[in-house]
Amino acid sequence: MPSSTPTSAPARTLLASAVPALLIGVGCSLILLAVMGFAEVVQQWLWQTLPQWLGVAPHSKGWIVGMLTATGIAVGLVVAYMPGHAGPHPATASLIGAPQPLPVLPGLLVALVLGLAGGVSLGPEYPIMTINIALAVAIGRAVRPESRLDGWVMLAASGTIGALFGTPVAAALILTEPVMRGQDTSPLWNRLFAPLVAAGAGALTTTLFIHPIFAVQVPAYSGGGVLLDLVAGSAIAVMAAALGLLAVYLLPPLYRLGQRIGHPLLVLGGGGLLLGLLGVLGGPLTLFKGLTEMQALGHSAAALGPAQLALIGLVKLAALLVAAACGFRGGRIFPAVFVGVAFGLFAHAVVPAIPAALTVACGVLGLVLAVTRDGWLGLFMAAAVVPDLRLLPILCLVVLPAWLLLAGKPQMQVIAAR
């Protein structure tokens, strides 16, 4: 990766930066696809093949509790005894962080696969991001020792985001802020050129094999009473953000409780047991990262009713908190989107006059905004879950009162004691 692009960068300089960006984007996607594919195979074996062999119902109470507890113990063994201890505690780390040493990666990879396959309520984004950044920096600096470390970090982050969401749009939005904070004074699109190449390459590689689907099936937005919808949407987004903010405040004390317990085997084993009990309470829809489950939730929302939808959303949020606080290796975006969908469907069930498309989009916007503190990501996920352009102007205004609620509040990240 070349050093920062000069202010008057010629086209050949930008084109030269596209070559490593292209390779990194493709590599990030292939790593994601390989890890997710392997995790799905293990998940199928744990939740279908194995219980069939044993003559046990895969979603019985005993199997859910036993599987999550066993997953917690297995991840605890990895964190306690594998080299590098599977990396930093996810509760203390940001999505795009400093490169980790290569010996950390095998343990992190094993912990990620175990969590995804075992039903833990976390997504793949943080561990995959960490793995891709570490590999990109190690390879990039070996090939070009004079290059800047932050350039490789940016390319790996872009490629991973593009691969995760199947589009470079998310990377363009999310990375605008860190790019603008840098010392480079060249035009914005010069600085975004290589990251967008990486994001596009990652997205296209992913879509060659799979097509990530985030949309939840709800009735199309009619776009009737825009003013009333703006007021209702703002209220829903603010309430969803407040619910997410509750989780933000609860994470540090739960994390400190785990730190006082000490040994990862006890913390993660106990956390797995709690996740199993929560899974029994909320049902199978509250297990796993939540992408497939939120689509199933959309299909069955009419039959569930407000009380059941509220229970599912709260259980999923509690499971996210437990998993993050105990140190399961995973990300918080995917389960936060699920909680936002559940909250939006609950709001529509309580007040059917408010369009479901609006309630779901605003619920996702508020929850993701509170958990990630990224307005662009909140808007992107809301638009991805309810892909209706008529909602976009409303969402761009609805995000403002939700942001006011969150302004000055802590992020969902524990500041570890030095």
Disulfide bonds with the S-S distance in Angstrom:
none
